[in-house]
Structures are given as C-alpha cells and as structure tokens.
C-alpha cells in the first residue's frame, strides 16, 4: 500500500473519530438545560415561530426586558449561532436545542478540519497529521460540542480569520485569502462579539508590527479585508436590530451590567495565571510540549512568531477582564497550542535513530493521555455528571486534587 493511501486513510479515520465524539451525544441526555442554553433556545423558538424577519422585534424585546430585570442575560446579537440553528429546525426534525447542539458540534469539527488544512501549509504533512490528532482529542473541543455552547463556533471563525490573515500577509496579491479573511471577520463578529474584540486587538497589533516582525511588507490587502468584514458585520447587526439606537442600547446595557451577574462574580475572577493553571489541569502534556515548542521548535519562518503573538496578545487581554474569565473562551488557543506541541515533538525526536517512529509514538501517547483527560474530567466520575462549565473547582475534584 502506497504512503499517500496510508496517510489519507489515517486522516479519514481521525475525521470519523472526531465526528463521532462531537455529533453523537456522550453525556447524560437528561442533564438539565442551562440558563444560557435556555436563552439561545428561546431565540431560536422565536425565529421558528415568527420567521427570520422577526429578528428586530427580538432585539426590541431584549432591551425592554433587561432594562427592568435584576440581571442581564445573553443578547440576541449572536446571530452567527442562532440563525444556523433556526435553519436546521426548518430543514430537519430537530427541536431548537438539538439544532443548537449540532451547530456547536459542527463548529468544533470544522475547527479541527481547518487546523489540519492550515497546518499542512506551514509544516510537513506528517506534522499536520499530528496536529489533527491533538485537535480531535482536545478535551475542551469535545466538551463544547456536547452542549449548546457558542465557543466552539467562535473558535472556528477565529481560526479561519487569523490563519487567512497570515496567508494574506504572505500572498498579498492573492485576493482569495483577503476575501476569506474578511468573511471570517464578518462571521466572528456576528457570532460572538466579545471574542471578536479580543481577536481584533491582536490583528491590530499584527498589522502595526507586521513589517518589523517579518510578517509582511504589504499589509494593505489584509487591512482592507478586515475593515470591510468588520463594517459589514456591524451593518448586519444593525440591520437585525432594526436600527442603530436599538443596536447601541443592546450592547450598552450588556457591557455595563454583565460584570454584575452573580454567576460571573462567583466564577469569572482570578489571578493573571488562572488560564495557565486551568489548561495544565485540562491538557498537561499539550501545554508542556507547547511551551517547549515555543522556545525550541517553532515552525520555519515567522509563522511561529505570528501565532505566539496571537497567544500572548489575547492572553494578556483576556486575563484582565474583570469577572470575565472562563476556560471556554480559550477554545481558540487549541490550534496554536497543538501546533507548538507538534513542533516540540519534532524537535525532541529529530536526532533519534528512527525519528518518525519516535515522533509517531510520542504523538500517540499525547493523544491518548489528552483524550483520557476528557473522560476523567467530563465523563467518568460523579463530579463530571454535574459539570457544565469547566470551572477550576470541579476540574480539581475530577482529577482528585480536591476531595
């Protein structure tokens, strides 16, 4: 059997594995629907009953309700998540919750596939295969697909945007990459605005420092694409809101009052290194290898610096949001962490007698341990049956640090 056939057979197997643990429900089906999930379900139900043209009335009702309510809840601006779910309810027999979960599963699956596609452009095909293995086994990605979480979908749009901007930097005359970057920015903005802000800050830094860091000598196509995508995204949100005033009031209320939500106050605070601690608990081998890869195994050229800048910039911003820290928001980091981890594996095994065998073995061990972490934390213990949000306390109990 030729090597390409073996290679692509392994790719297909990994894709099937990833799809199975995302689209199929692997948690307790009787688990109660969380409050945030209920909000999404209500939005989809509203569109299913009155049609997509009723979206402005959803915004109006939101402003009216949260103005009188004690606490604020998720706004209807997350159309990139709600509208696809509404479309699925029209095309299938799924109810609103099932449709939302399928959109979550699709976002997580596409994240892994996009990661593999871009990795093949920057590293060897075998390394890209290892990246795919780490992504399909990523505990957080699998968990996000099991509930009506928006974060996996936002992570996909983030990866599409950031990776396409890099390609646009490298090939400024290829209009296809500029269009893809603009489309990704538009999709991210209408899906989850908080993550869009974090990513936008990184892109601004990348555009400003791009020449000095060796990313590109012509950043104009990327800038025009991102600006156009952002403008079109804002225009789409204003259109769905039914006007600028409602659009502005929706975000003003949510931004001002979301830090006052009791759940956010109780679970969304912590020191600057909170995310590092949580990631070490969730995927210890991947994090250790990623840190090793950052210092000794970066990809050839400046793509490593680009993704390192992405991690550093978004981390600095995200760890300074008061009452706004949650491990789910780090789903977009899974790709660069996997990329750096594979770089470390390559660096550690390249001088061995049979480097390919050593690299394949080490990658397999990391994938198995990483997938086991999903089972340990989210499935195989009494704590996991009640675990919706991956909060530090519950993860520490799951790994038996706390009893």
C-alpha positions, 0 to 999 in steps of 0.5 A: 500500500502506497504512503499517500493511501496510508496517510489519507486513510489515517486522516479519514479515520481521525475525521470519523473519530472526531465526528463521532465524539462531537455529533453523537451525544456522550453525556447524560441526555437528561442533564438539565438545560442551562440558563444560557442554553435556555436563552439561545433556545428561546431565540431560536423558538422565536425565529421558528415561530415568527420567521427570520424577519422577526429578528428586530422585534427580538432585539426590541424585546431584549432591551425592554426586558433587561432594562427592568430585570435584576440581571442581564442575560445573553443578547440576541446579537449572536446571530452567527449561532442562532440563525444556523440553528433556526435553519436546521429546525426548518430543514430537519426534525430537530427541536431548537436545542438539538439544532443548537447542539449540532451547530456547536458540534459542527463548529468544533469539527470544522475547527479541527478540519481547518487546523489540519488544512492550515497546518499542512501549509506551514509544516510537513504533512506528517506534522499536520497529521499530528496536529489533527490528532491533538485537535480531535482529542482536545478535551475542551473541543469535545466538551463544547460540542456536547452542549449548546455552547457558542465557543466552539463556533467562535473558535472556528471563525477565529481560526479561519480569520487569523490563519487567512490573515497570515496567508494574506500577509504572505500572498498579498496579491492573492485576493482569495485569502483577503476575501476569506479573511474578511468573511471570517471577520464578518462571521466572528463578529456576528457570532460572538462579539466579545471574542471578536474584540479580543481577536481584533486587538491582536490583528491590530497589533499584527498589522502595526508590527507586521513589517518589523516582525517579518510578517509582511511588507504589504499589509494593505490587502489584509487591512482592507479585508478586515475593515470591510468584514468588520463594517459589514458585520456591524451593518448586519447587526444593525440591520437585525436590530432594526436600527442603530439606537436599538443596536447601541442600547443592546450592547450598552446595557450588556457591557455595563451590567454583565460584570454584575451577574452573580454567576460571573462574580462567583466564577469569572475572577482570578489571578493573571495565571488562572488560564495557565493553571486551568489548561495544565489541569485540562491538557498537561502534556499539550501545554508542556510540549507547547511551551517547549515548542515555543522556545525550541521548535517553532515552525520555519519562518515567522509563522511561529512568531505570528501565532505566539503573538496571537497567544500572548496578545489575547492572553494578556487581554483576556486575563484582565477582564474583570469577572470575565474569565472562563476556560471556554473562551480559550477554545481558540488557543487549541490550534496554536497550542497543538501546533507548538506541541507538534513542533516540540515533538519534532524537535525532541525526536529529530536526532533519534535513530528512527525519528518518525517512529519516535515522533509517531509514538510520542504523538500517540501517547499525547493523544491518548493521555489528552483524550483520557483527560476528557473522560476523567474530567467530563465523563467518568466520575460523579463530579463530571455528571454535574459539570457544565462549565469547566470551572477550576473547582470541579476540574480539581475534584475530577482529577482528585486534587480536591476531595 
